[in-house]
Amino acid sequence: MTSANSLALGNPGQVSLDREALTPGVRQGQLSVDVVVPAYNEERNITSLLADVTMQQELPWFKIGRIYVVVDPSTDRTEALAAEFASRDPRVQLVTKPRRAGQADSLNWVFRESGADVVVSVDADVRLADNLVVARVVRPFADDANMGMACGRAVPMPFQSTFRVAEHASYFGWMIEQAMKEQFPDGILSVRGCILALSRSLYQGLTLPVDLPGNDTYMYLCCVSMGMKFLYVPEGSVFYRLPGVLGDHIKQGVRLRFAMRGCQQIFGSQLTRFDRSPGVLLRLIVKRPLDGFLWLFAYGLGELNYWRLRTNGRPVGGLWQVSDSTK
């Protein structure tokens, strides 16, 4: 039986591509790449993540110019730790915002500031699998001039304890997501904001709504509606932490529901529909019945909470409550 621990701790070399395989065959010249890390209260991970980013290997066909760390005013040492890193690497540029305005506002700032061929957005609470992750998610843009957006693969870190309902429910949800990605690799379920890349043609025409929680979904729908290509790049893996408490798992699910509702109001229900396969859920429940039961239980609680917030006129917006157990 596959466990979260064996998946998350697997040798990154099992999914890596060598330098020859990462050599583009279409575009001439060198791609310019900027990386953006929006951050808020991320002192526990920001130093490790910036170490991962600054150690990314550049290949002859692309070069990382700026690494923007855009910090909403934090109550911890996020800004100080990022400033310390910036003092050691001239590519790292710390941007401190005067007030908390959310991730969309941070990305909008970089979209206006950067002129790079590709902007790569990385969540501040993840770790990169190895030093070729950026190369893998950027590679499609060197092969296809109509590439608008590419998204890497998010892999759960090992469970934090022997048994937590939230971790097992979240891991089962991740398994559903992976199974659906295999059937619909370029569909909306393949979009995860943990790491994604946007072409200049796409990001320079974007202004993300600051009151919408689903920035990644919104960018995907803009890409598709503008006639550009989207590609899921599973080799570009990052590790993220599963929620350790049930309340955080439910908050994430409610946030997703409000994100999809907001995007449906903008783009229409047909464009934002999920490609579903009931057989996938049934097969996974048979394979992992306990995790499946816990996921169904948590899913039901999430639905109740979502409708309660909608009924009370309290939608989840761009400044959502942080899930502390995922940090």
Buried (B, 14 or more C-beta within 10 A) or exposed (E): EEEBEEBBEEEBEEBBBEEEEBEBEEBEEBBBBBBBBBBBBBBBBBBEBBEBBBEBEEBEBBBBBBBBBBBBBBEBBBBBBBBBBBEEEEBBBBBBBEEEBBBBBBBBBBBEBBEBBBBBBBBBBBBBBBBBBBBBBBBBBBEBEEBBBBBBBBBBBBBEEEEBBBBBBBBBBBBBBBBBBEEBBBBBBBBBBBBBBBBBBBBEEBEBBBEBBBBBBBBBBBBBEEEBBBBBBBBBBBBBBBBBBBBBBBBBBBBBBBBBBBBBEBBEEEEBEEEEBEEBBEEBBEEBEEBBBBBBEBBEBBBEBBEEBBEEEEBBBBBBEBBEBBB
